[in-house]
Amino acid sequence: MDPGHKARKNPSDNANLGFQAVGPALRIMQLNVEGLSAAKRHIIESLAEIHHIDVIYLQETHVNDDKSDRLTISVFDIISYTLHAKHGCATYVRSDVSDAARVSSSPCCDVIRVSRYHIANIDKPPTGLWNNTNLQPVLPHPAVLVGDFNSNHPDWGYQEADLNVESLQEWA
């Protein structure tokens, strides 16, 4: 199945979704889950069903090697993930979407392709720096970047932090 959803002819058909698709649409859900429990997976499954989600991006899953079975979300295939007890991310594609593939993976970013869309799931640790090894990827059009960027700035009320490369290496 092509993940693009057809536009609805009657605008009232979209009342529960909160938007009107004007052409094919790829529906993406992105959440910083701060731990992926069974209860959170159930809520994610319900939201994905209600909103006809095609791709789910999660950050801060807090799932390590010993608990990798906690990444399962029904009706979705996991296409990419990073296991980490304090961080971690996961990318899912609805099981009936046939044209999806993992493109690349790095400590802070997983990129997948769904049909003609390239989508990056970014999870930069709060103590990490944007440097040459974890910069956001340059993706071909059409592309989407989602994630937990942890990009604090004094204009947003944050104190300037003394960040260093060692803190990023500690995360990896």
CORQUIBEL-V231560 format. One record per residue. SS is DSSP state (helix for helix, strand for strand, loop for the rest). PHI is phi in whole degrees, -180 to 180 (999 if undefined). D_CENTER is the distance of its C-alpha to the mean C-alpha in Angstrom with 2 decimals. Layout:
# CORQUIBEL-V231560
ss:SS phi:PHI d_center:D_CENTER
ss:SS phi:PHI d_center:D_CENTER
This chain:
# CORQUIBEL-V231560
ss:loop phi:999 d_center:21.02
ss:loop phi:-71 d_center:19.70
ss:loop phi:-68 d_center:16.39
ss:loop phi:-70 d_center:18.04
ss:strand phi:-92 d_center:19.61
ss:loop phi:-73 d_center:23.12
ss:loop phi:-66 d_center:24.25
ss:loop phi:-88 d_center:26.28
ss:loop phi:-73 d_center:29.92
ss:loop phi:-102 d_center:30.48
ss:helix phi:-57 d_center:28.41
ss:helix phi:-69 d_center:29.13
ss:helix phi:-63 d_center:27.09
ss:helix phi:-98 d_center:23.94
ss:loop phi:-55 d_center:25.28
ss:loop phi:-78 d_center:22.84
ss:loop phi:-91 d_center:19.77
ss:loop phi:83 d_center:20.81
ss:loop phi:-155 d_center:20.73
ss:loop phi:-115 d_center:22.72
ss:loop phi:-76 d_center:21.32
ss:loop phi:-102 d_center:23.83
ss:loop phi:-172 d_center:22.86
ss:loop phi:-57 d_center:20.35
ss:strand phi:-134 d_center:16.90
ss:loop phi:-104 d_center:13.45
ss:loop phi:-96 d_center:11.89
ss:strand phi:-118 d_center:8.19
ss:strand phi:-117 d_center:7.19
ss:strand phi:-127 d_center:4.92
ss:strand phi:-143 d_center:6.89
ss:strand phi:-92 d_center:8.46
ss:loop phi:-87 d_center:10.52
ss:loop phi:47 d_center:13.14
ss:loop phi:105 d_center:14.15
ss:loop phi:-109 d_center:13.40
ss:loop phi:-87 d_center:16.83
ss:helix phi:-62 d_center:18.34
ss:helix phi:-64 d_center:18.79
ss:helix phi:-67 d_center:15.17
ss:helix phi:-62 d_center:14.29
ss:helix phi:-63 d_center:17.16
ss:helix phi:-64 d_center:16.03
ss:helix phi:-61 d_center:12.55
ss:helix phi:-59 d_center:14.68
ss:helix phi:-64 d_center:17.10
ss:helix phi:-63 d_center:14.86
ss:helix phi:-63 d_center:13.29
ss:helix phi:-69 d_center:16.94
ss:helix phi:-60 d_center:18.35
ss:loop phi:-100 d_center:16.09
ss:loop phi:54 d_center:16.00
ss:loop phi:-73 d_center:12.23
ss:loop phi:-97 d_center:11.62
ss:strand phi:-133 d_center:7.95
ss:strand phi:-118 d_center:5.74
ss:strand phi:-119 d_center:2.21
ss:strand phi:-121 d_center:4.57
ss:strand phi:-123 d_center:6.47
ss:loop phi:57 d_center:10.27
ss:loop phi:-72 d_center:10.83
ss:loop phi:57 d_center:14.34
ss:loop phi:-110 d_center:15.13
ss:loop phi:-104 d_center:17.69
ss:helix phi:-56 d_center:19.64
ss:helix phi:-73 d_center:22.05
ss:helix phi:-128 d_center:19.65
ss:helix phi:-65 d_center:17.27
ss:helix phi:-67 d_center:18.43
ss:helix phi:-75 d_center:16.51
ss:helix phi:-90 d_center:13.25
ss:loop phi:-73 d_center:14.79
ss:loop phi:-130 d_center:13.74
ss:loop phi:-62 d_center:16.60
ss:loop phi:72 d_center:16.61
ss:strand phi:-128 d_center:13.37
ss:strand phi:-100 d_center:13.47
ss:strand phi:-82 d_center:11.27
ss:strand phi:-106 d_center:11.02
ss:strand phi:-159 d_center:9.78
ss:strand phi:-160 d_center:9.77
ss:strand phi:-127 d_center:11.50
ss:loop phi:-89 d_center:14.10
ss:loop phi:-166 d_center:15.52
ss:loop phi:-66 d_center:17.63
ss:loop phi:-107 d_center:16.72
ss:loop phi:-131 d_center:13.16
ss:loop phi:92 d_center:10.84
ss:strand phi:-146 d_center:7.28
ss:strand phi:-149 d_center:6.62
ss:strand phi:-126 d_center:5.53
ss:strand phi:-124 d_center:8.09
ss:strand phi:-128 d_center:10.41
ss:strand phi:-53 d_center:13.30
ss:loop phi:-58 d_center:16.36
ss:loop phi:-88 d_center:18.55
ss:loop phi:-89 d_center:16.52
ss:loop phi:-91 d_center:18.65
ss:loop phi:-104 d_center:17.61
ss:strand phi:-136 d_center:14.35
ss:strand phi:-153 d_center:14.38
ss:strand phi:-77 d_center:12.83
ss:strand phi:-101 d_center:14.17
ss:strand phi:-158 d_center:13.93
ss:strand phi:-149 d_center:12.83
ss:strand phi:-142 d_center:14.00
ss:loop phi:-57 d_center:14.07
ss:loop phi:-114 d_center:11.59
ss:strand phi:-155 d_center:9.54
ss:strand phi:-116 d_center:8.60
ss:strand phi:-116 d_center:9.49
ss:strand phi:-125 d_center:10.06
ss:strand phi:-122 d_center:12.60
ss:strand phi:-123 d_center:13.00
ss:loop phi:57 d_center:16.59
ss:loop phi:-100 d_center:17.23
ss:strand phi:-92 d_center:13.80
ss:strand phi:-104 d_center:12.09
ss:strand phi:-134 d_center:8.41
ss:strand phi:-108 d_center:7.28
ss:strand phi:-103 d_center:4.40
ss:strand phi:-109 d_center:7.08
ss:strand phi:-137 d_center:8.57
ss:loop phi:-89 d_center:12.21
ss:loop phi:-60 d_center:14.67
ss:loop phi:-60 d_center:16.90
ss:loop phi:-95 d_center:19.89
ss:loop phi:-86 d_center:18.64
ss:loop phi:-109 d_center:19.86
ss:loop phi:-79 d_center:18.52
ss:loop phi:-136 d_center:20.92
ss:loop phi:-63 d_center:21.58
ss:loop phi:-90 d_center:19.68
ss:loop phi:-132 d_center:16.25
ss:loop phi:-64 d_center:16.39
ss:loop phi:-63 d_center:13.66
ss:loop phi:-73 d_center:14.42
ss:loop phi:-95 d_center:16.69
ss:loop phi:-115 d_center:15.53
ss:loop phi:-70 d_center:17.93
ss:loop phi:-74 d_center:18.09
ss:loop phi:-83 d_center:16.37
ss:strand phi:-138 d_center:13.13
ss:strand phi:-136 d_center:10.10
ss:strand phi:-112 d_center:8.51
ss:strand phi:-128 d_center:5.71
ss:strand phi:147 d_center:5.57
ss:strand phi:-109 d_center:8.63
ss:loop phi:-84 d_center:11.36
ss:loop phi:42 d_center:14.27
ss:loop phi:-102 d_center:16.56
ss:loop phi:-74 d_center:19.66
ss:loop phi:-146 d_center:22.58
ss:helix phi:-56 d_center:26.14
ss:helix phi:-65 d_center:25.99
ss:helix phi:-102 d_center:23.42
ss:loop phi:93 d_center:25.81
ss:loop phi:-90 d_center:24.69
ss:loop phi:-78 d_center:27.36
ss:loop phi:-68 d_center:27.27
ss:loop phi:-103 d_center:26.26
ss:loop phi:-92 d_center:27.91
ss:loop phi:-95 d_center:24.96
ss:loop phi:-141 d_center:25.79
ss:helix phi:-66 d_center:24.57
ss:helix phi:-59 d_center:25.77
ss:helix phi:-66 d_center:23.19
ss:helix phi:-69 d_center:20.38
ss:helix phi:-65 d_center:22.33
ss:helix phi:-63 d_center:22.67
ss:helix phi:-70 d_center:18.91
ss:loop phi:-67 d_center:18.66
